[in-house]
Amino acid sequence: MFEKGCGYIRTEARREEVFAHHSHILGAGPKTLYPGEQIEFELVETGSACSAKRIVKLDARGVLERFAVCPDFATHLAVLSGLARPENWDSSQPGSLPKIILKNYIHDIFAQVDEEGKVAVASEAGGRPIACFNTGLVTKHQENLYGYFEGNRNAVTDQKWMFCAFCTAADPRLFHFSELPGPATFFARAAERIYDSRIIPSVDYGLVIRGVASYSMPASGMNPLRLEDAVKATLARLMRNYKVAVPVYYNREIQFLLPLSLRISFKADLALVVGRNKGGYGVTTVISLDVAYRYARLLAQPGDDWLVP
């Protein structure tokens, strides 16, 4: 898990994992690294640890933006939020853009269906190419909602497609597809989404401290002993109730989010990310609640009251 926090990126040249922080991604583009994305960075070694500095994304656009021109996308998102089953798509963070959670969701879900080969392509009656994808969202009547594209006739841009609308299967523009695409799969077995509470995850407290520090938490939250106590309280809560672990999909695998309360008990300040390893589970990084919700929402609307947008 990486965005707006810290985590590890794998280098092909040295075939090792390097610690990275979002603040070291240069440029004004999104501070997100997708699996397989090409980047350049400076490698800084401090003792036995390696960190990535001055990270440059070779293409700052997201998968959807590389695939299609998306004119007036904010208006399309407003339409989608009206079509979809009611849900809070606005962030509680001051200064956030309207429907920012929905925007992130669509960009992330498209990256996944594109990777799974679930962007359907057809031709309209006049021969113009069209494409669509399943958003994973439904109307209040449980109708699937799709994103619809037409071939981009603007030779100035490098995108083959132009985004046109969000719609249901009843839209005549979708009648040209012999079969509409299904939603993203994410995992092979439903059991992968359930945390095995018999296993206590290993914790790299140095990693947790660096993660908390990146969010400028108050001094009380940065006290190593206080942090250790907070993590232990989280793990005790997990052992009592496995549903505290919220499943997310990242880096082609299911991981889990756990609440980290640094100031008030049972009120999460940040989220611990737990991934599978050879020994069972291990804490891999720390992220903000906004980012945690973003990744959790890909699988389903989180039902646990500790993780809210």
Number of C-alpha atoms within 10 A of each C-alpha: 26 23 18 19 23 24 22 18 18 13 12 8 6 8 8 11 16 18 18 22 22 19 15 16 22 16 12 7 12 15 18 18 19 15 12 8 13 12 14 14 16 12 15 13 11 8 6 5 10 16 18 20 19 15 19 16 20 10 12 20 13 18 19 19 15 16 18 20 21 18 11 10 14 15 11 18 20 14 14 22 19 12 18 20 14 11 10 12 17 15 18 10 9 6 7 11 12 14 17 16 20 21 19 17 21 19 15 20 23 25 18 22 22 17 13 13 11 19 20 19 18 18 14 15 8 6 8 12 16 23 22 25 25 25 23 20 19 18 17 11 8 10 16 20 22 25 20 22 23 22 18 19 12 12 8 7 12 12 18 17 24 21 24 20 20 22 24 20 13 11 10 9 17 20 13 15 16 10 11 20 18 16 21 22 13 18 14 7 8 8 9 13 17 15 21 16 16 10 13 15 17 15 18 12 15 9 17 24 18 17 23 26 16 18 16 10 15 12 9 12 19 18 13 14 11 15 20 16 14 19 21 14 17 21 21 12 17 21 17 10 12 15 17 23 26 28 25 26 19 19 12 11 12 19 27 24 26 26 28 28 20 23 15 9 12 14 14 20 21 24 24 26 24 26 21 15 12 6 10 13 19 20 22 23 26 31 27 21 20 19 20 26 23 21 22 22 22 22 20 13 13 17 11 11 9 18 22 16 18
